[in-house]
């Protein structure tokens, strides 16, 4: 079983569409930071790609049902687990 989920900013286009521009901005910042090798030290959670709550919920269900998933689940892994068919 997994220990915990590590997430940054989570948003919902359905429930709070006014957060979509902020999610887009943070996505851009995190993309730039990752291309620079995560070298911008003062970003904190802003340097982590935001995820839609539906993706996080799907990732949680998938991780729970997947016997090979254990430990801490990073954001990139969450995104992959949350978008599996």
Secondary structure, DSSP 8 states (H G I E B T S, - for coil): -EEEE----EE-TTT-GGGHHHHHHHHHHHHHHHHTTS--TT-GGGGS--EEHHHHHHHHHHHHH-TT--EEE-HHHHHHHHT--
